[in-house]
Amino acid sequence: MKHILLNTALAFAVATIPLIGYGAKQDAISQAEKSEKDRPGIVETKAIAEEGFIYGLPIVMNYAVMYEYCVDKDSGQYKAPFNTIFNEHRVFTYKDTAIITPNSDTPYSLLWLDLRAEPYVLSVPAVEKERYYSVMLTDGNTFNYGYIGSRATGSDAGDYLVVGPDWKGETPAGIKQVFRSSTQFSIAAYRTQLFNADDMSNVEKVQAGYKVQPLSAYLHQPVPPAAPAIDFPKIDKELVKENFFEYLDFALQFAPSGPEEEAIRAKLASIGIGPGKTFNFKDLSLEHKAVILLAMKEGDSKIEKYLEAGQKDINGWRVGSLFGDRAFYNGDWLKRAAAAKGGIYGNDAVEAMYPLTKTLANGEALDGSKHKYTLTFAKDQFPPVNAFWSVTMYDGKTQFLIKNPIDRYLINSPMLPGMKKNADGSLTLYIQKDSPGPDKESNWLPAPNGPIYLVMRLYWPKTTPPSILPAGEGTWSPPPVVKAN
């Protein structure tokens, strides 16, 4: 997402705007409540805006990705219009910047659904049992509300129905399962395992079997009236800095409130934010501009601290479970915001675990410009998974993949046959910016010339010992990254 929201609040020069009570008094906040006595004071306004920023961050991040992928054809990241599957016949590289911490393990197929007019049927082909695949269904709230694939539904062919929040109807004949999005727009992210570079043609055959059609076509019934056209507001890194809550206004109109959202929605409405409202930052008084910017800065800081402390530290790796459905979050907006900031569109723990690190076990920051590092898996101590595992390198500043001389962004278990093991059967990865030499290059994971961000991915983790589950309490632990001798 061109790093749209990761540090925006920190960049605001809030200190230059005095906290004094002058300026226009007919702005969105001042007019939110008719009664003066019911209007939140400046301290309460700041608290609400801070909570609202944490609540809204994943929603606005999701909108920014959707806009780049299927609205703005000139974004440089455009994939396809709504309700059309786009198959990537490649893995993501450093050129892909719409999503932070992108997966480079599996070629993606992406489908953005507009569910306003009618539901859609997603059909998947039979996939050989040896090849892992999954279809993760994520709505505009960034709730993972369902899965199709190897773990969740098996490897057989099948038809599945995705419906919007207001749909009422019976499950049609032939539909294996119905999935309900909590928002009118939703993404289906297909991950199809690639064994090696020569395997891409086989992946493409699987991708060709992914189909989508409106329910009316599936049932051979008349097409319902089209949903109204939408004027999607342009969003980019600069626009979001001051217009964050305007984008939240826009996105929330397609997201009916859940029971656990009523309190935060009411608070936001009290300062003029919510579906159908127009929160224009530029029209705020200087006093209100100051508190909004300060609130966003402090909200962003809380999210960052949660990422650091809200998961268990195991050998320097942060291990936890950050992604899930509405019931999983149950109104914990800080956890949801941390999940989005750590890497939006992550899987539920049962589908994939994501140990991540920016440090050594002692807390010292990883920096490719200063040191070389190694990561060693002891014999028979590889990550315990039913599918496959990987270790991916990112730039510690941007959370994007990095350009490197061998076009290698990760090391994963399908690569093991081509890698060199140590005499005792262990496997050492060389984590550094320069080649460790021809004899070790098969095990080289190129690092940036600066801060390092490593993410381990364990697809379909085993649930019996040894296992990384339950998250942070499992019997298997990721080994520490250490400085090379």
N, C-alpha and C positions, 0 to 999 in steps of 0.2 A: 504494500500500500504506500510505497515511497516513504515509509517510516512516518506516516501521517500523524500518528497520535502518541508516539512513544515518549517524546520529550517536549511536546508542544507547550504544555503548561509551564515547564521549567524555563522556557525561553521568554516568557512574558515579562516585560519590565514593570512589574507591579509596583516596585518600590518608588517609581517616578510619579505615581498617581496618588495624591494625598487623600487620606481618609477623612474628608470634610464634607459637610452637608450643603453643598451648593450645586447648581446645575439644574437641568430640566427635571421637573417633578411629575411629569405626565407620561413617564416611560412605562414599559410593560410591567415592571415590578410595582411601581407606584399605583398603577391602575388595576392590579390583579384583584384586589379586594375593594369593594365599595365603601366599607366602613373603615374609618381611620384606626379604630381600636382593634380591628381584626387583622390589620396589615402587619406582617412580620417586621420587627425592628431590624436594624442593620446587622446585629450579631446573629440573629436567627436567620436572616437572609443568607449570610455567608455559610452558615451550617447547612442550610437546605441546598445551596448551590454545590457545596462540596460533596454532599451525599448524592446529589443528582449527577454530578460528574462521574462518580464511581459507578452509579447505576447505569448511566447512559453510555459510558465508554465503549463497551462491546457492541452496543446497538449502532453507534455512529461508525465504529470501525467496520462493521459488517456492511453498512450502507456504502461506505467508501469503496470497498472491494466490489460490491455489486455494481456500482456506478462505473468503475473502470472495466469490469469484465463484460457487462452486457448492456450498458447504456451509451457510454461515450466511445464511439467507433474510432476516435482519434487519440485515445488514451495511451496507446502503445502497449496496453495489456488486454485489449478487447478480445473476447473469445467467440461469443455467439449471442443472438437475441434470446429473450426469454423463451422457455419451453423447448429449447433446442439443445441436444447434447453436443458438446465440443470435446473431441478426443485428442489428447496430446499424444503424438506418436514419438514421445521423447520424455526424458526426465527433466525436472527443473534445474536451471543453472543460475549463475550470477546475474544473468540478464533479466531474471524474473523478480520483479520488485513490488508486485501488487500485494503480496502476502508476506508478512514477516515469518522468519524461521520456516521457510518452505521445505517440504519433504522432497528429497531427490532420490528416494528409494524406488518409487512406483510411478509409472506413467499415470497421469490423471485423466479422467473424463469428468467434465464439469457440466452441471445442469442447473440453471436458475429457473425456478418455477414461479409463475404468476398464478396463484390459486384463486383469484377473485371471481372469475366467471364459472369455473368448474374444476373438479379434481382431475388429477392426471394419473395414468397407469404407467408404472415403470416395469419393464420386462427385462429379465436377465437370462442369458443362455446357460446351458450346462457348462461348467468349467471343471477341468480335470482336478482331482482332489489334491494333487501335489502343488497346484498353483493357488496361492492365497489371493483372495480378492474381497473387497468390501465396498458397500455403498453406504456412506454415512449421511444421514438426513439431519440437517441443521437449519433452524429457522432464524428469523431476524433478531430474536432474543439471544442468539448463540446457544440455544438449548439443543443438545443432540437428542432428538425425539424418536430415533429408530435406526435400525441397521438391517441391511440385506447383505448376505455374503457367506463366506466359508464358515465362520464361527456362528453367526446368528441364525442363518436359515439353511446352511448346507450348500452343496455344490450343484444341486439340480436346477434346471430351468424353472422359471416361475413368473407370475404376474402379480404385482403389488400396487395398492392404491394409496396415493398421497392426497390428503384432503386439507382444506383450509380450516381456520378456527370456527367458522360459522356453518360448515356443511352438515346437513342432516340427511341421512339416507341409510339404506340397507346395504350390506356388503354384497356386491354383485357376484353371480356365479363365476367361478374360475379365478377369483381373486384369493390369493393365499393369506394376505394380511393387509390391514388398513393402518396407515400411519397418519396421525393428525398433527399438523404444524400449528404452533401457537400464533403464527403471523401469516399475513397474506402472501408474502414473498419468502422463498425458502431455497436453500441450495442442497443439491445432491452431489456429494463428492465421491467419485468412484476411484478406488485404488486397485490397480491390477499388478500383481507381482511380475517383475522382470528378472529373469535368472542371470542373464548376461547380455552383452551388446548384440550378439547373434540371435537373441530370443525375441527381438522387437517385432518381427513379422508375426510371431505367435500371439503376442500381446494384442496386436492390431486385429487379429481374427476374433479374439475375445471381445474387444471393444466394439467391433462391428455388430456383435450380438446384443449390445445394450440398446434398448428401444424405449421411446416415450411417446404417448399419445393421449389426447384428452379422453375423459371417460365417455363422452358422447360417441366418439369414434369407436371405442372399444365395444360399446353396446349397440352400435349401429343405430343411434338415435339422432334426432335433430340437434343441431348445434345451438346452445343457449346464447342469449344476447352477449355481445362482447362487453368487457369491463371498460369503464371510461378511460380515455387517454390520460396520461400523467405527465406533467411538466417536472421532470426530475431535476432538482437543483444541482448545479455543478459543485463538485467538492474536490479540493486538493489541499496540499500541505499548508498553504498560506491561508486559504479561506477558512479552514477549520479552526485556526487559532482564535479568531474572534467570534466565529459563527457557530461554535459547538452546539449551543442549545437551540439554535435555529434548525440545525440538522436533526437534533433529537425531536423537536416538534414535528418535523416532517415524517420521520420514521415511525413515531408512535401512532400515527393515524392508521397504520396498517397492522397494529399490534394491540388487539383488545386486552384490557387489563386482566391479569390473573388475580386470585384472592390475595396472594402474598405481595402483590404490587400496589394494592389500594392505598396503603399508607404513604409510600414514596410518591405515588402519582398525586395524591392530595397535597402533599407538601410542595411539590413542584408547581402545581396549579396555583398555590398561594403566592408564588412570585412570578406568575405569568408564563409558565412553561408547561407544555402538554399538547396532545393532539388537537388540531384545530386552532391552536394559538400561534401568534407570531412574535417571537422573542427577538427583537432587533437590538443587538449589542450596541450598534453605532448610535442608537437613540437613547441609550441609558444616560442617566446623570453621571457625573464624574465619581460621585460617591458609590453608586451602584456598579459602575465599571470596575472600580478598584476592588470591591469585595468579591465580584464574580471572578476576576482574574486571580485573586489571592486564593479563593476557594478551589479553583481548578488546580493551581499549583500544589496546594496542600493535599488535595485528593490524589493527584498523581504520585506524590511522595508516599502516601499511605499504600497505594497499590504496589509501588516498588519495594517497600518494606515487607509487605505480605509475601511477595515473591521470594524475598531473602529469608524470611523467618517462618512463613506459613507452611513450609514443607520440612520434612525431616532431613537433617544433614547426615549423609552416610558416605564417609571417605571423601568429603568435599562435594559430592553430588547431592543435589536437591531431589528428594524422592517424595512424591505425593500423588494425590488424585485431584485434578483441578477441573476436569471436564465431565459433563453429564447432562441429564434432562432437567426439567423444571423441578421435579421432586428432589433431585440431587442437590441443587442449589438452595431450594426452600427459602428464598429471600436473602441469601448470603451474597449480596452484590459485590462485596470486596473480593471474595473468592472468584466470582465470575469475571470481574475486571482483571484480576491477576492472571487468570487463564488466557484471556484474550491478549493481554500484553505480553505474556510469556510465549505465545504462539497460537494465534487464533485458529479455530477449526481443528483443535486436537481431539483425539479419540477418548471415549470412556476407558477407564482403567482395564476393564475386561477385554477390550479390543486392542489396546496398546498402552504401554507404560513409557514415560518419557523422563528418565533421570537426566538432569541437566547440570552443568557446572561452568563457572567462570573462574574457579579457584583451585588451588591445591587443597589437600586435606587440612592444612593448617590455616587456611583462609587467604593465603597470598594469591593475588590476582594472576591469572594466566596471561602472558604477554609474549607473543611470537617475536617481537623486536628485541627482546632481552634474553630469552632462554629457549632451549630445546627441551621437549618433554617426551615421556613414554607412557603408554598405557598397556599393562600386561594382564592378560587373562590366563590364569593357571590352567594346567591340563584338566580337562573335563569340568571346567568352571565357566564355560561360555554362558551367556544369558539364556535362561531356560524358557523356551518358547515352543509353541505348536507350529508357528509359521516361520518367521525369520527375524533377525535383529540387525541393527546398524549403529554406527557412530558417525555423526555428521558434524562437519566444521562450519562455523559461521563467524563473520566479523563481529567482535564483541560490541562494537559501537552501533551497527545498523541492524544486526540479526539477519543479514542476508548472506547467501552463499558467496564465496570469494573466488575471483579469477585466479587461476594458477596454471603453471606450465604443463601439467599433465591432465588437466580437465577432470580432476578427481575431487569430488565434494564429500565423499563418505567412504567408509569401509564397512561392508556388510557380510553376513554369513555366506551368501552365495559366492563370494570372492575367496573363501577360505582355501579351496583347492589350489589356487594360484599363489598363495602366500607362503612365507617361510616360517616354520615353527622352530622354537628353540630346542636344544638337545633334550630338555626334560619334558617336552611336549607342550609347553606353554606357548602363547602367541603374544608378541610385542608389537604394538603400533608405534610408529615414530611420528611425533607431532611437532612439526617445525616448519619454518617458512622456506628453507632451502633443502634440496635433496640430501638424504642421508648417505647417498652413494648408490651405485648400480646394484650392489649386493643386497641392499635393504629397501630399494625403492618400491618393491611389491607391497611392503608394509607401511608405506609413507602416506600420512594424511596431511596434505599441505595446509599450513597455518597462515593467517594474515600477519602482516608486519605491524603488529599492534595487539590490542586486546582480543582474547580468544573466547568464544562461546561454543561449548560442545553439548550436543544433545544426543543421547542414546535412545533408540527406539526399539521397543520389544513388542513385536506384533503377535497378537493372540498369546499372551503370556500364560504359561502353565499355572494351574491352580493348586497342584499338589507339590509337596517339597521335592527338590529345591524350587522355590518360587519367589518372585519379587512381590507377590501379593500375599496378604493385604498390603496396600501401598504404605511403605515406610516401616512395615513390621514383618516383612517376609523373611524366609530362610536363606535367600540369595541376596548378596549385596554387590553393587558395582565396584570394581577395584579402583584404587586411587590413581589419579594422574600424578606423576612424579617428575622432577627435573632429571634430565639425562646427565649421565656422568660425563 
